[in-house]
């Protein structure tokens, strides 16, 4: 198979200076000593038997009886190379696979904090089922070996925080396009299946957003509902570097699609629509940099934990949908185990029933957190800031992101289940239990030193 070797050998691509991006946007937690980081499961290479289930290990109870796919065929155990396994989505997917399947996972990332409970050390019942491989996909030759040993590669690696798109556009483009090229190449050349995580941002702006604000067609679904096989991808001008992320993601999608068409690569592309849940992103100054700006849920959580007003960018009028991480992981699980239905497909994974403006989200989170924490809301719980103040020059945005669910429902029978208020309650309960005391200590120390 030809693969993309011809493309990757072009000097103008591979000789470009490496970016400073890493697999996941979350930096190393400041409270984790460096020698501790270095001691955890150093990446290793070896025979194809490494990481496979040993004869002394037993599969999970769920696999005692033969499991069947959606077409009634037995599901064979897979070896999965999961790139970006240590992040938000990867950690939940690893948990799902370990709890409910007999699949083996090579967990590839530069940090393992969110999967430490699975790999440091692995619980006895998971010995031989999951192994952590510390490597950066940009510059480590061991990656191809892991992909060769696996049946399936899942690529979750990305810079995916909006605050980075216009302030670190080069890193964003490298992380989401250049650094993903070898993964596509290795899968294509070695006849390995690929599930690649893209983004709903590839759709860019809706058609309706170009109509006058009071135009009646803006309310018609065909002008804003986003369909994988029909909707155009419309970005802003080049000077709005916020679109660097969406453009890089779209280009790697097009490359993957072309590999499938020309060289027979078996692939599935996932377009997440705001997956929400425990372990998402970081809280600035606790397990991320103090100056860091995570995505909206973590930003609002940080404000609530510190009893600060929630900052609404440009009035919080953008409309979004939110889906619970457990629901979304179930969709990925179906993709993994139903290749005949998932191969060659692009899937929206979101919950159109959980549509709110960002302002409405802030109001809901304020109410839910008051119930979770027992603390009354602030007298002025929200303040408006401009996108330039919050994100800097070059920021732009889309008015709506509402997914059409026809294809994933038809191919995999998947529908999201969790209402927005329920997923916010679960997530904010986790945030409060995990971070509140650390923030109290941090604020107390800051007060004492001032």
Buried (B, 14 or more C-beta within 10 A) or exposed (E): EEBBEEBBEEEEEEEEEEBEBBBBBBEBEEEBEEEEBEEBBEBBBEEEEBBBBEEEBBBBEEBEEEBEBBEEEEBEBBBBBBBBBBBBBBBBBBBBBBEBBBBBBBBBBBBBBBBBEBBBEBEEEBBBBBBBBBBBBBEBEBBBBBBBBBBBBBBBBBBBBBBBBBBBBBBBBBBBBBBBBBBBBBBBBBEBBBBBBBBBBBBBBBBBBEBEEEEEEBEEEEBBBBBBEEBEBBBBEEEBBBBBBBBBBBBBBEBBBBBBEEBEBBBBBBBBBBBBBBBBBBBBBBBBEEEBBBBBBBBBBBBBBBBEBBBBBBEBEBBBBBBBBBBBBBBBBBBBBBBEBBBBBBBBBBBBBBBBBBBBBBBBBBBBBBEBBEBEBBEEBBEEBEBEEBBBEBBBBBBBBBBBBEBBEEBBEBEBBBEBEEBBBBBBBBBBEBBBEBBEEBBEEEEEEE
